[in-house]
């Protein structure tokens, strides 16, 4: 029988599927999946309303599923059509049912590990063999949109805004290179420099995902639901500080307009599923600090209507508006017909749902998808009246930088 430290090291060095999710003061690691559900529009309603709520009394530590919905699936669920786009071939959405959860918590200067499982030590440890995969990566990346291509798209969307067809829209940009990465190693490297509150990693047999997402889309406990939209970015430099960032956001009309529009849209989304008069702003326009930037963040809460289903919550809140634009539906249609590359996982949502209905989902941004020896990093920035193409293009690089830098180390 392995001790906790040796077990973790063997698990990380193996090819065994696992998921890591950032929590307050540490990380939760999920593995030994008894079920892997490929989610589609056809089975999504049944999954969220029936499969998820089936209780397993043996699992006292985590009775539920953890996984993600792709952007494409989210669009299909709300009946938004997607045209044919360039794709790396990864279009799936998966949810996993773990039998083992490992809790890593920081206590002052030490990390404490607890392992909870419905499996015996022997069954838990039998499949963790050192990987013989050959890992490699190119330090150089190709960008799917040059500045000139971005400007063309930017100007097109700016025209749509002036015509009143949208108020704000987010343009996705991708960085790609040839690589087969050790996802666990890359994730821990990223966490040393950018431990964002919604960071996660998935390692499966044929793909891996790494994200340092800062944005919580859904946090539901009992009858209450919270969302934390982010809209507004300032690049860090030697001259900036948290107090400087607060003054910058408070005086910057463009950032304030962008933020207000997204907050109003998220309040509207919550109002569809919450009791009348229960939706309120808990924290308005706070500034959060990250490795390479500062963000403008608001927290909105509400009390859910009686008997509202998980599926209805998913439909109301996804895709998250802060990474799409507003109004949501018309902007989704504009985006899908103008962007030539499929977003696949990007601006989808990762998280968990417990059998008691509690759930937590982020928005998949600042993300890396490794599939078929290609790594794809996706980011986006917003277009409103008053935006400039070069500034938004540079903002995309700032958002991608912490992941790009891992490939240099």
Helices and strands as residue ranges (DSSP letters): H 4-13, E 18-23, E 26-38, H 41-46, I 47-51, E 64-69, H 71-77, E 94-107, E 110-117, H 121-125, E 136-137, E 142-143, H 147-162, E 168-180, H 183-193, E 200-203, E 207-211, E 216-221, E 224-227, E 230-235, H 242-251, H 253-273, E 280-289, E 293-303, H 310-317, G 321-323, E 325-326, H 328-338, E 349-354, E 359-362, E 367-371, E 374-383, H 389-404, G 405-408
